[in-house]
Amino acid sequence: MSVDTGLISSGPYSRLLQWQGELTALRRELHTYPEIGFEEVRTSARIAEMLRLVGVDEVHTGIGKTGVVGVIHGGGAKSGRSIGLRADMDALPMHEENGFAWKSTQPGMMHGCGHDGHMAMLIGAARYLAASRNFAGDAVLIFQPGEEGFAGARAMIEDGLFDRFPVEAVYAMHNWPTLTPGTINVNTGPVMAASDLVEIVVTGLGGHGGHPELAVDPVLVAAHIITAAQSLVSRNVSPIDHAVLSLCAIHAGDPGAYSVIPRQARIAGTVRSFSGAVQTLMEQRLEGLVQSIAQAFGASASINYRRNYPATINSAPEAAFAGDVAATLVGESHVLRAMAPSMGAEDFSFMLQAKPGAYIRIGQGGEGSCFLHNTRYDFNDDILPLGAALFSALVERSLPL
C-alpha cells in the first residue's frame, strides 16, 4: 500500500524519496538476517558500517551490549544542544511463513514487528542529516538492542547512554499496520501499557484420580484462581482506569496420565496498565487472591510478580511538537493526536522515564494488513522515505540554524 505523496508538502521527504530503492534494499537485507535480543552482532556491525558510509561523524558500538549510537554535528555554530532518535534492532523468536525473496534465512527468527524498517528509516535520516547539516547542535541516533522482552533500552541507559549523550529530548517511531500509509499518530500521555509478568505455582498433594479425597488437586485450585482473577479488573480497578489481566498458560501433569492427580500446577500470564497506582493494586490483589484460594482448598501457592516494562508516557510538549512536525509533512488532517493507547508494551518507556520525548506511530497498512507479531507480517517499504523524513524534520525543527 503506497503513500499518497500528494499529502507531502514540505521538508526532506522529496530528497529521501530519491533514495527509496536503496533504503528498501537495506530494509530487506536486514529482514533476511534477523537476530534476537542482545545477539544482534551482524545487525550492529551492518548498522555501524552504514552510519560510516553515509557520513555520520561519530559511531559508538557496544553500548548496552550490542547497541550502536551515531552522532551527527549540525552545520551551525555549536549550540551544546542535542536531540535523540531511537530505532529498535532485534527480531522475534518466531518462524516466518512468507514466501518472498527476502524472507528470514534464520530458523526460528523473524522481523515480525518491523524493526528492520525502523532501522532503515533511521539510516535514511542519518544520510539526509549528514548531507544537509541543516541544524544547529547534534543529532544522536540510537540503535537499540533487545526491545522484545530484554529491556535493551534500560541496558543502554545503565551503560551510560544519556551520560555520554545528554540529549534534551528523545523520539522513537513504530509502524502501525492498522493505520493507512501517510497517517501519523502521536498522543499526549499514555501510549503503550506497562507490562508485568506473572508466574504462579500451586502445590497440592498428588494422588489417584479415582480417589481425589486422598489428594489435594492443584489443577482444581489453579482453575479457581484463573476464574477468580478475572474479577480483579472488573471489581477492583476503577472504570475510569484501564487494566488487562491475561493468564495465558497453564501446565500440570502429563496428558497421558489420565488417572494421576499431579502435585503442582503452574500458571503464567501478564498484567497491563497505564499507572503506577493500578499496577500496585493489581499486584497486591492478585497476591492476596492466589494465597486465599490456595489456602481454602488446603493447598499452597507462590506468586512471582515481575514489573517488566513501565508504561510508555509521552511528555506533553514533545508530543505536541512531534504532531506539529508531522503535520508539516502529511497535513493536520492526517495526524491523529488522540488515538486510543495500546495495551502492548514498549521498552522505549525507560528512555521516556529518563528524558522528555514522544513515541510516534506511523501508518503502514490499513485494512487487511497483517498486524505486528504475525508470521506473515512484512514492513511496508513505501513508508521508508516518510519515516526518515519525520525523523529528520524532528531534528531540524528542534535545532534550527
Protein Blocks (a to p, Z undefined) as FASTA:
>chain_A
ZZdfklpmgdjklmmmmmmmmmmmmmmmmmmmgcdehiammlmmmmmmmmmmnopabdce
hiehjaccdddddfbdcehiacdddddfbdcddddfbfbfkbcfbghiacfeopmmmmmm
mmmmmmmmmmnopagddddddddehknonommmmmmmnommmmmccfbdcdddddfkbce
hiacddehjfbdcddddddddddddddfklmmlpccfklmmmmmmmmmmmmmmmmpcfkb
ccddddfbdcehjfklmmbccfbdcdddddddfbfklmmmmmmmmmmmmmmmmmmnopac
ddddddfbdcddddfklmmmmmmmmmmmnopklpcfkbccdfbdcfklmmmmmpgcdddd
ddfkbgoiacehiakbccdfklmmmmmmmmmmmmmmmmcZZ
